[in-house]
Amino acid sequence: MDKYKVRLNQQAFREIDDIFSYIALEKLSPENAKGQTDRIWAALKKLETFPQSHQERSEGRYAGKGYRQLLIDNYIAIFKIDESSKTVYVVTVQYQGRNV
């Protein structure tokens, strides 16, 4: 089985930091913030193996452009696979209620 590299763009990194900050500071729950971001990082790491198993994005601005989605609790990661370099590019990680 091929193993893929998982790469996040700066926006995705910033969004994960924002998720942590929102839960820790706005919701006053640093423990939950750490737990949530740990689950996000663990789920993204699993994209190393068989990222094609995730659903293609069918709505929003990433629909019909070859992007796939990974649901993580109440969050969604949107990514594209480059088969030639065996790389998964994560472009955004957002709360599912947002229009992505």
Biopython code that builds the backbone (N, CA, C, O; Angstrom):
import numpy as np
from Bio.PDB.StructureBuilder import StructureBuilder

atoms = [
    (1, "MET", "N", (0.843, -1.181, 0.000)),
    (1, "MET", "CA", (0.000, 0.000, 0.000)),
    (1, "MET", "C", (0.888, 1.244, 0.000)),
    (1, "MET", "O", (1.833, 1.350, 0.782)),
    (2, "ASP", "N", (0.569, 2.174, -0.886)),
    (2, "ASP", "CA", (1.325, 3.424, -0.959)),
    (2, "ASP", "C", (1.000, 4.317, 0.227)),
    (2, "ASP", "O", (-0.133, 4.363, 0.706)),
    (3, "LYS", "N", (2.019, 5.022, 0.686)),
    (3, "LYS", "CA", (1.829, 5.992, 1.749)),
    (3, "LYS", "C", (1.952, 7.383, 1.141)),
    (3, "LYS", "O", (2.856, 7.652, 0.350)),
    (4, "TYR", "N", (1.041, 8.251, 1.516)),
    (4, "TYR", "CA", (1.013, 9.612, 0.999)),
    (4, "TYR", "C", (1.611, 10.578, 2.017)),
    (4, "TYR", "O", (1.546, 10.350, 3.225)),
    (5, "LYS", "N", (2.193, 11.656, 1.507)),
    (5, "LYS", "CA", (2.613, 12.757, 2.371)),
    (5, "LYS", "C", (1.394, 13.651, 2.556)),
    (5, "LYS", "O", (0.621, 13.854, 1.620)),
    (6, "VAL", "N", (1.224, 14.179, 3.754)),
    (6, "VAL", "CA", (0.122, 15.102, 4.020)),
    (6, "VAL", "C", (0.718, 16.484, 4.263)),
    (6, "VAL", "O", (1.557, 16.666, 5.146)),
    (7, "ARG", "N", (0.275, 17.450, 3.472)),
    (7, "ARG", "CA", (0.774, 18.824, 3.568)),
    (7, "ARG", "C", (-0.408, 19.762, 3.801)),
    (7, "ARG", "O", (-1.447, 19.642, 3.152)),
    (8, "LEU", "N", (-0.240, 20.684, 4.722)),
    (8, "LEU", "CA", (-1.256, 21.703, 4.977)),
    (8, "LEU", "C", (-0.747, 23.046, 4.482)),
    (8, "LEU", "O", (0.422, 23.385, 4.663)),
    (9, "ASN", "N", (-1.631, 23.803, 3.858)),
    (9, "ASN", "CA", (-1.225, 25.152, 3.487)),
    (9, "ASN", "C", (-1.324, 26.056, 4.723)),
    (9, "ASN", "O", (-1.828, 25.636, 5.765)),
    (10, "GLN", "N", (-0.847, 27.279, 4.602)),
    (10, "GLN", "CA", (-0.823, 28.183, 5.759)),
    (10, "GLN", "C", (-2.221, 28.468, 6.283)),
    (10, "GLN", "O", (-2.418, 28.601, 7.491)),
    (11, "GLN", "N", (-3.186, 28.562, 5.390)),
    (11, "GLN", "CA", (-4.559, 28.818, 5.821)),
    (11, "GLN", "C", (-5.056, 27.701, 6.731)),
    (11, "GLN", "O", (-5.657, 27.976, 7.770)),
    (12, "ALA", "N", (-4.817, 26.454, 6.360)),
    (12, "ALA", "CA", (-5.279, 25.323, 7.167)),
    (12, "ALA", "C", (-4.608, 25.323, 8.541)),
    (12, "ALA", "O", (-5.270, 25.082, 9.550)),
    (13, "PHE", "N", (-3.299, 25.592, 8.590)),
    (13, "PHE", "CA", (-2.612, 25.700, 9.885)),
    (13, "PHE", "C", (-3.255, 26.792, 10.738)),
    (13, "PHE", "O", (-3.520, 26.587, 11.922)),
    (14, "ARG", "N", (-3.503, 27.945, 10.134)),
    (14, "ARG", "CA", (-4.086, 29.076, 10.852)),
    (14, "ARG", "C", (-5.485, 28.720, 11.366)),
    (14, "ARG", "O", (-5.855, 29.090, 12.481)),
    (15, "GLU", "N", (-6.253, 28.005, 10.551)),
    (15, "GLU", "CA", (-7.606, 27.630, 10.964)),
    (15, "GLU", "C", (-7.583, 26.679, 12.156)),
    (15, "GLU", "O", (-8.430, 26.787, 13.043)),
    (16, "ILE", "N", (-6.635, 25.756, 12.193)),
    (16, "ILE", "CA", (-6.529, 24.856, 13.346)),
    (16, "ILE", "C", (-6.146, 25.655, 14.590)),
    (16, "ILE", "O", (-6.679, 25.406, 15.671)),
    (17, "ASP", "N", (-5.237, 26.601, 14.448)),
    (17, "ASP", "CA", (-4.903, 27.489, 15.574)),
    (17, "ASP", "C", (-6.126, 28.281, 16.024)),
    (17, "ASP", "O", (-6.349, 28.457, 17.222)),
    (18, "ASP", "N", (-6.912, 28.755, 15.071)),
    (18, "ASP", "CA", (-8.122, 29.515, 15.397)),
    (18, "ASP", "C", (-9.145, 28.648, 16.124)),
    (18, "ASP", "O", (-9.819, 29.122, 17.039)),
    (19, "ILE", "N", (-9.266, 27.390, 15.729)),
    (19, "ILE", "CA", (-10.176, 26.461, 16.410)),
    (19, "ILE", "C", (-9.750, 26.319, 17.864)),
    (19, "ILE", "O", (-10.576, 26.394, 18.774)),
    (20, "PHE", "N", (-8.441, 26.112, 18.077)),
    (20, "PHE", "CA", (-7.931, 25.993, 19.445)),
    (20, "PHE", "C", (-8.249, 27.258, 20.237)),
    (20, "PHE", "O", (-8.774, 27.180, 21.347)),
    (21, "SER", "N", (-7.936, 28.409, 19.678)),
    (21, "SER", "CA", (-8.146, 29.684, 20.384)),
    (21, "SER", "C", (-9.616, 29.906, 20.708)),
    (21, "SER", "O", (-9.950, 30.341, 21.810)),
    (22, "TYR", "N", (-10.485, 29.615, 19.769)),
    (22, "TYR", "CA", (-11.913, 29.813, 19.991)),
    (22, "TYR", "C", (-12.412, 28.960, 21.157)),
    (22, "TYR", "O", (-13.090, 29.460, 22.054)),
    (23, "ILE", "N", (-12.074, 27.678, 21.137)),
    (23, "ILE", "CA", (-12.551, 26.787, 22.200)),
    (23, "ILE", "C", (-11.905, 27.158, 23.532)),
    (23, "ILE", "O", (-12.585, 27.197, 24.557)),
    (24, "ALA", "N", (-10.606, 27.429, 23.527)),
    (24, "ALA", "CA", (-9.885, 27.723, 24.772)),
    (24, "ALA", "C", (-10.292, 29.064, 25.370)),
    (24, "ALA", "O", (-10.493, 29.163, 26.581)),
    (25, "LEU", "N", (-10.417, 30.095, 24.540)),
    (25, "LEU", "CA", (-10.637, 31.446, 25.055)),
    (25, "LEU", "C", (-12.104, 31.863, 25.069)),
    (25, "LEU", "O", (-12.577, 32.431, 26.053)),
    (26, "GLU", "N", (-12.819, 31.587, 23.994)),
    (26, "GLU", "CA", (-14.229, 31.990, 23.932)),
    (26, "GLU", "C", (-15.117, 31.057, 24.756)),
    (26, "GLU", "O", (-16.033, 31.499, 25.449)),
    (27, "LYS", "N", (-14.833, 29.785, 24.668)),
    (27, "LYS", "CA", (-15.620, 28.793, 25.407)),
    (27, "LYS", "C", (-15.003, 28.467, 26.764)),
    (27, "LYS", "O", (-15.560, 27.692, 27.541)),
    (28, "LEU", "N", (-13.849, 29.066, 27.039)),
    (28, "LEU", "CA", (-13.148, 28.903, 28.324)),
    (28, "LEU", "C", (-12.877, 27.442, 28.661)),
    (28, "LEU", "O", (-13.092, 27.000, 29.790)),
    (29, "SER", "N", (-12.406, 26.705, 27.669)),
    (29, "SER", "CA", (-12.162, 25.282, 27.874)),
    (29, "SER", "C", (-10.872, 24.841, 27.189)),
    (29, "SER", "O", (-10.920, 24.205, 26.136)),
    (30, "PRO", "N", (-9.710, 25.174, 27.777)),
    (30, "PRO", "CA", (-8.444, 24.792, 27.150)),
    (30, "PRO", "C", (-8.270, 23.282, 26.994)),
    (30, "PRO", "O", (-7.652, 22.825, 26.032)),
    (31, "GLU", "N", (-8.813, 22.507, 27.934)),
    (31, "GLU", "CA", (-8.685, 21.049, 27.833)),
    (31, "GLU", "C", (-9.437, 20.532, 26.609)),
    (31, "GLU", "O", (-8.930, 19.692, 25.866)),
    (32, "ASN", "N", (-10.653, 21.045, 26.408)),
    (32, "ASN", "CA", (-11.421, 20.632, 25.228)),
    (32, "ASN", "C", (-10.770, 21.121, 23.943)),
    (32, "ASN", "O", (-10.811, 20.437, 22.920)),
    (33, "ALA", "N", (-10.170, 22.306, 23.998)),
    (33, "ALA", "CA", (-9.480, 22.840, 22.818)),
    (33, "ALA", "C", (-8.337, 21.923, 22.413)),
    (33, "ALA", "O", (-8.169, 21.616, 21.233)),
    (34, "LYS", "N", (-7.558, 21.490, 23.385)),
    (34, "LYS", "CA", (-6.441, 20.585, 23.094)),
    (34, "LYS", "C", (-6.958, 19.258, 22.562)),
    (34, "LYS", "O", (-6.423, 18.726, 21.589)),
    (35, "GLY", "N", (-7.996, 18.722, 23.193)),
    (35, "GLY", "CA", (-8.562, 17.455, 22.737)),
    (35, "GLY", "C", (-9.078, 17.535, 21.309)),
    (35, "GLY", "O", (-8.856, 16.629, 20.506)),
    (36, "GLN", "N", (-9.772, 18.632, 20.998)),
    (36, "GLN", "CA", (-10.318, 18.783, 19.644)),
    (36, "GLN", "C", (-9.210, 18.901, 18.609)),
    (36, "GLN", "O", (-9.256, 18.235, 17.574)),
    (37, "THR", "N", (-8.226, 19.731, 18.874)),
    (37, "THR", "CA", (-7.156, 19.891, 17.882)),
    (37, "THR", "C", (-6.305, 18.626, 17.787)),
    (37, "THR", "O", (-5.792, 18.313, 16.713)),
    (38, "ASP", "N", (-6.146, 17.898, 18.883)),
    (38, "ASP", "CA", (-5.444, 16.608, 18.809)),
    (38, "ASP", "C", (-6.194, 15.639, 17.897)),
    (38, "ASP", "O", (-5.575, 14.920, 17.113)),
    (39, "ARG", "N", (-7.533, 15.617, 17.997)),
    (39, "ARG", "CA", (-8.337, 14.734, 17.135)),
    (39, "ARG", "C", (-8.231, 15.162, 15.671)),
    (39, "ARG", "O", (-8.182, 14.319, 14.776)),
    (40, "ILE", "N", (-8.195, 16.458, 15.434)),
    (40, "ILE", "CA", (-8.043, 16.946, 14.059)),
    (40, "ILE", "C", (-6.703, 16.500, 13.494)),
    (40, "ILE", "O", (-6.645, 15.969, 12.385)),
    (41, "TRP", "N", (-5.613, 16.712, 14.252)),
    (41, "TRP", "CA", (-4.280, 16.310, 13.770)),
    (41, "TRP", "C", (-4.211, 14.804, 13.528)),
    (41, "TRP", "O", (-3.626, 14.362, 12.539)),
    (42, "ALA", "N", (-4.807, 14.011, 14.427)),
    (42, "ALA", "CA", (-4.776, 12.549, 14.269)),
    (42, "ALA", "C", (-5.534, 12.129, 13.006)),
    (42, "ALA", "O", (-5.085, 11.249, 12.273)),
    (43, "ALA", "N", (-6.674, 12.757, 12.758)),
    (43, "ALA", "CA", (-7.459, 12.425, 11.563)),
    (43, "ALA", "C", (-6.710, 12.816, 10.292)),
    (43, "ALA", "O", (-6.725, 12.073, 9.311)),
    (44, "LEU", "N", (-6.057, 13.973, 10.303)),
    (44, "LEU", "CA", (-5.296, 14.398, 9.129)),
    (44, "LEU", "C", (-4.136, 13.448, 8.856)),
    (44, "LEU", "O", (-3.817, 13.169, 7.701)),
    (45, "LYS", "N", (-3.508, 12.952, 9.914)),
    (45, "LYS", "CA", (-2.395, 12.006, 9.748)),
    (45, "LYS", "C", (-2.874, 10.726, 9.060)),
    (45, "LYS", "O", (-2.124, 10.114, 8.299)),
    (46, "LYS", "N", (-4.103, 10.326, 9.321)),
    (46, "LYS", "CA", (-4.645, 9.108, 8.709)),
    (46, "LYS", "C", (-4.828, 9.239, 7.199)),
    (46, "LYS", "O", (-5.019, 8.241, 6.505)),
    (47, "LEU", "N", (-4.771, 10.468, 6.692)),
    (47, "LEU", "CA", (-4.850, 10.650, 5.240)),
    (47, "LEU", "C", (-3.626, 10.083, 4.532)),
    (47, "LEU", "O", (-3.611, 9.979, 3.305)),
    (48, "GLU", "N", (-2.594, 9.715, 5.301)),
    (48, "GLU", "CA", (-1.396, 9.098, 4.712)),
    (48, "GLU", "C", (-1.730, 7.792, 4.006)),
    (48, "GLU", "O", (-1.043, 7.396, 3.064)),
    (49, "THR", "N", (-2.778, 7.129, 4.459)),
    (49, "THR", "CA", (-3.158, 5.847, 3.872)),
    (49, "THR", "C", (-4.556, 5.948, 3.252)),
    (49, "THR", "O", (-5.526, 6.287, 3.930)),
    (50, "PHE", "N", (-4.637, 5.657, 1.995)),
    (50, "PHE", "CA", (-5.867, 5.578, 1.210)),
    (50, "PHE", "C", (-6.758, 6.817, 1.333)),
    (50, "PHE", "O", (-7.915, 6.701, 1.738)),
    (51, "PRO", "N", (-6.246, 7.983, 0.994)),
    (51, "PRO", "CA", (-7.069, 9.201, 1.066)),
    (51, "PRO", "C", (-8.239, 9.191, 0.075)),
    (51, "PRO", "O", (-9.193, 9.953, 0.229)),
    (52, "GLN", "N", (-8.161, 8.326, -0.938)),
    (52, "GLN", "CA", (-9.236, 8.241, -1.937)),
    (52, "GLN", "C", (-10.537, 7.710, -1.347)),
    (52, "GLN", "O", (-11.593, 7.835, -1.968)),
    (53, "SER", "N", (-10.474, 7.120, -0.160)),
    (53, "SER", "CA", (-11.674, 6.549, 0.446)),
    (53, "SER", "C", (-12.644, 7.625, 0.933)),
    (53, "SER", "O", (-13.781, 7.315, 1.287)),
    (54, "HIS", "N", (-12.215, 8.860, 0.956)),
    (54, "HIS", "CA", (-13.074, 9.935, 1.444)),
    (54, "HIS", "C", (-13.901, 10.528, 0.311)),
    (54, "HIS", "O", (-13.483, 10.566, -0.846)),
    (55, "GLN", "N", (-15.072, 10.982, 0.683)),
    (55, "GLN", "CA", (-16.062, 11.484, -0.266)),
    (55, "GLN", "C", (-15.560, 12.715, -1.024)),
    (55, "GLN", "O", (-14.895, 13.586, -0.463)),
    (56, "GLU", "N", (-15.897, 12.757, -2.309)),
    (56, "GLU", "CA", (-15.607, 13.949, -3.098)),
    (56, "GLU", "C", (-16.511, 15.083, -2.636)),
    (56, "GLU", "O", (-17.660, 14.865, -2.250)),
    (57, "ARG", "N", (-15.981, 16.276, -2.681)),
    (57, "ARG", "CA", (-16.735, 17.464, -2.272)),
    (57, "ARG", "C", (-17.810, 17.749, -3.317)),
    (57, "ARG", "O", (-17.499, 17.912, -4.497)),
    (58, "SER", "N", (-19.083, 17.809, -2.888)),
    (58, "SER", "CA", (-20.188, 17.957, -3.837)),
    (58, "SER", "C", (-20.945, 19.272, -3.684)),
    (58, "SER", "O", (-21.915, 19.513, -4.404)),
    (59, "GLU", "N", (-20.519, 20.121, -2.761)),
    (59, "GLU", "CA", (-21.188, 21.413, -2.597)),
    (59, "GLU", "C", (-20.176, 22.468, -2.176)),
    (59, "GLU", "O", (-19.071, 22.148, -1.736)),
    (60, "GLY", "N", (-20.561, 23.705, -2.315)),
    (60, "GLY", "CA", (-19.673, 24.798, -1.938)),
    (60, "GLY", "C", (-18.636, 25.091, -3.010)),
    (60, "GLY", "O", (-18.684, 24.534, -4.106)),
    (61, "ARG", "N", (-17.712, 25.960, -2.687)),
    (61, "ARG", "CA", (-16.748, 26.435, -3.692)),
    (61, "ARG", "C", (-15.741, 25.386, -4.129)),
    (61, "ARG", "O", (-15.079, 25.569, -5.151)),
    (62, "TYR", "N", (-15.603, 24.282, -3.382)),
    (62, "TYR", "CA", (-14.654, 23.230, -3.757)),
    (62, "TYR", "C", (-15.312, 22.093, -4.539)),
    (62, "TYR", "O", (-14.639, 21.131, -4.909)),
    (63, "ALA", "N", (-16.612, 22.190, -4.793)),
    (63, "ALA", "CA", (-17.348, 21.130, -5.495)),
    (63, "ALA", "C", (-16.914, 21.040, -6.951)),
    (63, "ALA", "O", (-16.663, 22.054, -7.603)),
    (64, "GLY", "N", (-16.829, 19.807, -7.449)),
    (64, "GLY", "CA", (-16.557, 19.577, -8.854)),
    (64, "GLY", "C", (-15.159, 19.952, -9.313)),
    (64, "GLY", "O", (-14.921, 20.103, -10.511)),
    (65, "LYS", "N", (-14.238, 20.103, -8.381)),
    (65, "LYS", "CA", (-12.871, 20.513, -8.723)),
    (65, "LYS", "C", (-11.830, 19.487, -8.278)),
    (65, "LYS", "O", (-10.635, 19.780, -8.246)),
    (66, "GLY", "N", (-12.293, 18.282, -7.934)),
    (66, "GLY", "CA", (-11.362, 17.229, -7.545)),
    (66, "GLY", "C", (-10.999, 17.208, -6.070)),
    (66, "GLY", "O", (-10.095, 16.477, -5.666)),
    (67, "TYR", "N", (-11.690, 17.999, -5.262)),
    (67, "TYR", "CA", (-11.413, 18.020, -3.825)),
    (67, "TYR", "C", (-12.225, 16.953, -3.117)),
    (67, "TYR", "O", (-13.305, 16.568, -3.566)),
    (68, "ARG", "N", (-11.689, 16.487, -2.011)),
    (68, "ARG", "CA", (-12.372, 15.515, -1.157)),
    (68, "ARG", "C", (-12.538, 16.124, 0.220)),
    (68, "ARG", "O", (-11.947, 17.158, 0.531)),
    (69, "GLN", "N", (-13.356, 15.466, 1.051)),
    (69, "GLN", "CA", (-13.599, 15.992, 2.387)),
    (69, "GLN", "C", (-13.446, 14.909, 3.436)),
    (69, "GLN", "O", (-13.734, 13.735, 3.207)),
    (70, "LEU", "N", (-12.987, 15.343, 4.583)),
    (70, "LEU", "CA", (-12.812, 14.481, 5.747)),
    (70, "LEU", "C", (-13.571, 15.123, 6.893)),
    (70, "LEU", "O", (-13.279, 16.258, 7.271)),
    (71, "LEU", "N", (-14.544, 14.409, 7.451)),
    (71, "LEU", "CA", (-15.317, 14.919, 8.575)),
    (71, "LEU", "C", (-14.633, 14.521, 9.873)),
    (71, "LEU", "O", (-14.285, 13.358, 10.078)),
    (72, "ILE", "N", (-14.446, 15.510, 10.750)),
    (72, "ILE", "CA", (-13.783, 15.296, 12.038)),
    (72, "ILE", "C", (-14.651, 15.964, 13.093)),
    (72, "ILE", "O", (-14.599, 17.183, 13.253)),
    (73, "ASP", "N", (-15.442, 15.190, 13.808)),
    (73, "ASP", "CA", (-16.397, 15.744, 14.771)),
    (73, "ASP", "C", (-17.256, 16.791, 14.052)),
    (73, "ASP", "O", (-17.916, 16.464, 13.065)),
    (74, "ASN", "N", (-17.259, 18.043, 14.527)),
    (74, "ASN", "CA", (-18.050, 19.104, 13.896)),
    (74, "ASN", "C", (-17.247, 19.911, 12.881)),
    (74, "ASN", "O", (-17.658, 21.003, 12.488)),
    (75, "TYR", "N", (-16.126, 19.388, 12.466)),
    (75, "TYR", "CA", (-15.231, 20.105, 11.553)),
    (75, "TYR", "C", (-15.074, 19.326, 10.252)),
    (75, "TYR", "O", (-15.337, 18.125, 10.183)),
    (76, "ILE", "N", (-14.641, 20.043, 9.235)),
    (76, "ILE", "CA", (-14.439, 19.427, 7.932)),
    (76, "ILE", "C", (-13.090, 19.880, 7.379)),
    (76, "ILE", "O", (-12.762, 21.066, 7.389)),
    (77, "ALA", "N", (-12.328, 18.918, 6.903)),
    (77, "ALA", "CA", (-11.066, 19.214, 6.221)),
    (77, "ALA", "C", (-11.285, 18.939, 4.740)),
    (77, "ALA", "O", (-11.815, 17.894, 4.363)),
    (78, "ILE", "N", (-10.875, 19.876, 3.917)),
    (78, "ILE", "CA", (-11.005, 19.716, 2.472)),
    (78, "ILE", "C", (-9.606, 19.592, 1.892)),
    (78, "ILE", "O", (-8.709, 20.373, 2.209)),
    (79, "PHE", "N", (-9.439, 18.581, 1.027)),
    (79, "PHE", "CA", (-8.102, 18.290, 0.519)),
    (79, "PHE", "C", (-8.148, 17.826, -0.924)),
    (79, "PHE", "O", (-9.193, 17.437, -1.446)),
    (80, "LYS", "N", (-6.992, 17.880, -1.548)),
    (80, "LYS", "CA", (-6.829, 17.409, -2.922)),
    (80, "LYS", "C", (-5.659, 16.435, -2.939)),
    (80, "LYS", "O", (-4.686, 16.613, -2.207)),
    (81, "ILE", "N", (-5.753, 15.418, -3.767)),
    (81, "ILE", "CA", (-4.714, 14.393, -3.866)),
    (81, "ILE", "C", (-3.929, 14.596, -5.154)),
    (81, "ILE", "O", (-4.507, 14.734, -6.232)),
    (82, "ASP", "N", (-2.614, 14.612, -5.031)),
    (82, "ASP", "CA", (-1.731, 14.635, -6.201)),
    (82, "ASP", "C", (-1.111, 13.245, -6.298)),
    (82, "ASP", "O", (-0.167, 12.922, -5.577)),
    (83, "GLU", "N", (-1.653, 12.432, -7.195)),
    (83, "GLU", "CA", (-1.192, 11.045, -7.327)),
    (83, "GLU", "C", (0.257, 10.967, -7.801)),
    (83, "GLU", "O", (0.989, 10.064, -7.396)),
    (84, "SER", "N", (0.676, 11.889, -8.643)),
    (84, "SER", "CA", (2.035, 11.811, -9.190)),
    (84, "SER", "C", (3.100, 11.966, -8.112)),
    (84, "SER", "O", (4.165, 11.353, -8.197)),
    (85, "SER", "N", (2.820, 12.782, -7.096)),
    (85, "SER", "CA", (3.793, 12.969, -6.011)),
    (85, "SER", "C", (3.384, 12.245, -4.733)),
    (85, "SER", "O", (4.078, 12.322, -3.720)),
    (86, "LYS", "N", (2.243, 11.536, -4.788)),
    (86, "LYS", "CA", (1.708, 10.836, -3.608)),
    (86, "LYS", "C", (1.609, 11.804, -2.424)),
    (86, "LYS", "O", (2.085, 11.527, -1.324)),
    (87, "THR", "N", (0.968, 12.957, -2.696)),
    (87, "THR", "CA", (0.829, 13.994, -1.678)),
    (87, "THR", "C", (-0.630, 14.400, -1.549)),
    (87, "THR", "O", (-1.337, 14.559, -2.544)),
    (88, "VAL", "N", (-1.068, 14.565, -0.304)),
    (88, "VAL", "CA", (-2.391, 15.082, 0.009)),
    (88, "VAL", "C", (-2.209, 16.527, 0.462)),
    (88, "VAL", "O", (-1.451, 16.806, 1.391)),
    (89, "TYR", "N", (-2.905, 17.435, -0.198)),
    (89, "TYR", "CA", (-2.825, 18.858, 0.135)),
    (89, "TYR", "C", (-4.116, 19.286, 0.838)),
    (89, "TYR", "O", (-5.179, 19.346, 0.219)),
    (90, "VAL", "N", (-4.012, 19.580, 2.129)),
    (90, "VAL", "CA", (-5.159, 20.051, 2.902)),
    (90, "VAL", "C", (-5.234, 21.565, 2.726)),
    (90, "VAL", "O", (-4.285, 22.285, 3.038)),
    (91, "VAL", "N", (-6.380, 22.038, 2.220)),
    (91, "VAL", "CA", (-6.500, 23.465, 1.918)),
    (91, "VAL", "C", (-7.291, 24.242, 2.962)),
    (91, "VAL", "O", (-7.121, 25.455, 3.089)),
    (92, "THR", "N", (-8.154, 23.559, 3.711)),
    (92, "THR", "CA", (-8.930, 24.253, 4.739)),
    (92, "THR", "C", (-9.437, 23.261, 5.772)),
    (92, "THR", "O", (-9.710, 22.102, 5.461)),
    (93, "VAL", "N", (-9.559, 23.736, 7.014)),
    (93, "VAL", "CA", (-10.155, 22.970, 8.111)),
    (93, "VAL", "C", (-11.096, 23.942, 8.815)),
    (93, "VAL", "O", (-10.651, 24.903, 9.442)),
    (94, "GLN", "N", (-12.406, 23.683, 8.707)),
    (94, "GLN", "CA", (-13.379, 24.635, 9.234)),
    (94, "GLN", "C", (-14.520, 23.937, 9.945)),
    (94, "GLN", "O", (-14.740, 22.735, 9.794)),
    (95, "TYR", "N", (-15.238, 24.728, 10.724)),
    (95, "TYR", "CA", (-16.460, 24.268, 11.360)),
    (95, "TYR", "C", (-17.457, 23.918, 10.264)),
    (95, "TYR", "O", (-17.600, 24.662, 9.294)),
    (96, "GLN", "N", (-18.143, 22.797, 10.410)),
    (96, "GLN", "CA", (-19.050, 22.328, 9.344)),
    (96, "GLN", "C", (-20.190, 23.284, 9.055)),
    (96, "GLN", "O", (-20.731, 23.276, 7.949)),
    (97, "GLY", "N", (-20.569, 24.108, 10.024)),
    (97, "GLY", "CA", (-21.670, 25.038, 9.820)),
    (97, "GLY", "C", (-21.344, 26.178, 8.877)),
    (97, "GLY", "O", (-22.245, 26.888, 8.430)),
    (98, "ARG", "N", (-20.070, 26.364, 8.570)),
    (98, "ARG", "CA", (-19.674, 27.438, 7.654)),
    (98, "ARG", "C", (-19.869, 26.985, 6.219)),
    (98, "ARG", "O", (-19.830, 25.790, 5.929)),
    (99, "ASN", "N", (-20.074, 27.912, 5.347)),
    (99, "ASN", "CA", (-20.291, 27.608, 3.934)),
    (99, "ASN", "C", (-18.948, 27.512, 3.219)),
    (99, "ASN", "O", (-18.432, 28.513, 2.721)),
    (100, "VAL", "N", (-18.382, 26.300, 3.168)),
    (100, "VAL", "CA", (-17.080, 26.108, 2.504)),
    (100, "VAL", "C", (-17.248, 25.393, 1.183)),
    (100, "VAL", "O", (-16.264, 25.145, 0.486)),
]
sb = StructureBuilder()
sb.init_structure("model")
sb.init_model(0)
sb.init_chain("A")
sb.init_seg("    ")
for serial, (resi, resn, name, xyz) in enumerate(atoms, 1):
    if name == "N":
        sb.init_residue(resn, " ", resi, " ")
    sb.init_atom(name, np.array(xyz, "f"), 0.0, 1.0, " ", f" {name:<3s}", serial, name[0])
structure = sb.get_structure()
